[in-house]
Amino acid sequence: MNVNDIDNEVGFSVDAGLIQRLGLELVGRAETAVSELIKNSYDADATVVDVDFIEAAKAGGDLIISDNGVGMTSHQLINGFMRISSTDKIHNPSSMRFNRTKAGKKGIGRFAAQRLGRKLIIITQTKDFKSAIKIEIDWDLYSIDKDLSSIKFPVEIIDKQKKEGTTLIIKNLREKWTEAAIKRVYRYVLDLFQPDYLSDRSRSNNLAVQNEASFKVNFNQIIGDAKFPLINDKISIFDKSLAVFEGLIDENHCGIVSIKSETLEINDVISIDFSKDQKKYDDLKDVYFKIHYFIYNRPQYYKDKISSVDLNKIQELSKTASGVRLYRNGFRVLPYGEATDDWTNIDRRWSSESGVVNVPLSNKNLFGFVEIVDSKGEMFEETSSREGLLENDAFRQLSDFVNKSLVAARGRIAEKITAFKDEFDKDDPTRDSDAKARSTQEMFDELKQLLDKKTQKDNTDQSTEDKENNKKGHEIIQHLSELIEEAGMLRVLAGLGLTIGEFTHEIKQFRPSVYGCISKLREIIQDESILSVVNSIKVDFDCLFDYTKYFSSTISENTNREKKPVDLLAVLDQFKKTIKNDSEQNMIHFDVDPRDYDVETVAMHRSEWNSILFNLYTNAKKAIKRANVLGRILVEVGIEDHSVFLRFQDNGDGIPKENQKRVFNAFFSTSTPASFDAPNDEQLIGTGLGLKIVKDIILSYNGSIIIDAPDNGFSTCIKITIPKQ
């Protein structure tokens, strides 16, 4: 090669095969391709769009999309549609007639047409021009080894077909369109624009909203000479939901969710934190959601608000139309909210727990919408294929916010339904309320006594059959006795589960410190400060082994089913030693005030008190942390009447008056839910079951637990009373 043959300047050239690749790779799904073309009609200020699938049941059919928008001039057609990656929507983000916010800036409508069929005919006309413009594009001409600019198509001037608007005729469809596929894209297009009932912000921000008076899309399937229009068969369900969850990120980037249910009498507002270290959703703003929640097969929860027939219809609809859909600047973003999509990580998290107390939480129970306003695309940017958003920090925070909001709402629903079931049982005339008030053990003892008396009284006069029945009765009694004992152990294990959860949660915090100290120790092995580093390691290991010892003793105590009187002062002394390092690190002064010294309970499992005290302590620690004060915990122990009492006080942020009757309810919690991908031990904490289990333990021994008036300097007092030995 001669050096003189090399050009002094060179630029990029484009192979024509790029068009084929862009069409197939930028637009992943046929539904997305059709919706992109309909968005173009919306941007052109159309009010009606007709979408006709002609002989499309097999590949090779035609698709015609015709609108009554403003149309295109020859300049707009050549320098807009025919220019790859044109900047028109960047320079003109709003439509000229209705000032609509345009659907996007990618300009991939032309590639959507290429994705759908092998040929495209464009016929467009404007109101002010007497003729129409026609251009026919053969996508197969864009083959490899050709220069892109060398492929050209003639522009024809023809008679107008209508006053204004554009018609796209896509011929020789690449795929077959069954009736089910057409209905699928039709349903998607119906939800293409944000529902106008989601929030008033849609109108104030001039976002795209569902409103047939301003924009209507008609779908038709044409076979031979017959035309079959698709009918909107949606049913109104949003006034029938069991509960409504509404959430927003406020101007301070804090998450808030409200839970409302008329029939369950819920009207709560909860703050949602992003994480332990980062409380605020710093990358989010202008985020709002509304989600309608249903429980199927439980019409009694709705109190005649909905019939069983309608509830069954909604359950059937949930198979195809449920989920949490995402709207960005008024336009729906796929695939969020599709039947197989789980962008909020609800199905992933709760698939194995959805049946707890009949409070399921899956996408099939949710019909909802998330609205994000991001007109400049600073927070949320769609992928090139228009299939989802880039998973940046803002998207991860959004998913976290919705997930935690749903989990927190589920807790409120669970609490109310548990109370509802208890109330329902109480009002059931078929059940003896006096019998329900008695403990299982009392009823068992009474049954055993009745059977023993009958056996002694009638033993001489009994027939062989009666004696056999009595024998079977005693066998049943023995079996029931074993079941009651097993139920007691299950309760113990439930309490132990919380202990294990707290233990594993606590042990994690020491690992970074230990490893950090070891690393530093290696760096300064000859340094004089080595002593302080070693001392720091020792403190951390002291904490670690204290909790390990506590955990080990709790497990060993549960291997023996025998119950013994429990000396509360001895238990508290051991507990105080166990948490000594933890309380000092958290700057909490923990003190015990013995009012009496012979403080023994009735026979119990000692490990049950480990669970009780640890639960009260961790709750107090969280409350003190929220209050941001130097912590104080005071435990008073004494005797009154024929019972022992324990008063557990702390100076945390307190329990609001409206929640004092609820804190012992199952699933009631003031803690922000753990993230969906948090370890199992963190999931245990803040479930709202801790105080419920404590209450069950106390009541099983005919004791009581209440919120008592705290002493001066304290904000919360929980008083426990247990019969004395």
PyMOL commands that set and color helices and strands:
alter all, ss='L'
color gray80, all
select helices_A, chain A and resi 3-5+17-26+30-43+74-81+88-91+109-116+139-141+148-150+179-190+201-204+299-302+308-321+346-350+356-358+363-365+393-426+433-437+440-458+464-523+530-558+568-578+580-585+606-627+657-659+680-684+690-700
alter helices_A, ss='H'
color red, helices_A
select strands_A, chain A and resi 48-54+62-67+117-125+131-138+155-159+165-173+194-195+209-210+216-223+226-229+243-249+255-261+266-272+287-293+323-328+331-332+366-372+564-567+588-594+600-604+631-640+643-650+704-708+716-723
alter strands_A, ss='S'
color yellow, strands_A
deselect
rebuild
show_as cartoon
